[in-house]
Amino acid sequence: MTPLNGAGVAVSLPRGWEGEIFNRAPVLGGRTLQGPDGDSEVARNVIHLANFALPAERGDFGSGAVELMNSGAVLVVLFEHGPESADTPLFARSGVPVLDPAEFHPQQMQRTLSGQSGRQIFFNVAGRAFCLYVVLGSHRQRTVLVPLVNDVLASLVIEPA
């Protein structure tokens, strides 16, 4: 297991997995968005975990990576929303979710790609709000792939903000 730490998040990655934790400022039209006081809008923590080589250039929810996935590949995205979201109904689920293969569907993808399926869940931990988005390289292999994701998610530690 390889540890990955950053932004108050730690996870252990199995052999053959890689990941990255980064903080991205919101951008619109190529410009960093500015808040009412002239400061940059709040940047968001984004965590990408995968059992395949992640390309250097990819979107927050895996665009640029999902197109490279083979049938045995999985991509896990944790996108952190602001602390003001943690107490809202959308993020009412408490704790890191355990995924069920039956809940994956090709129509849950940000963008439908042949053979793939996805699952998106919103939750909170330690006063922090997250969107978990998981893409499976093969919908047919979901009963094999989802346990791999659950093993990684079980090692996830999220510290209070």
Helices and strands as residue ranges (DSSP letters): E 2-6, E 9-13, E 18-24, E 27-28, E 31-32, E 44-50, G 66-68, E 74-81, G 83-85, G 89-91, G 101-103, G 106-108, E 117-125, E 128-136, H 142-154, E 157-158
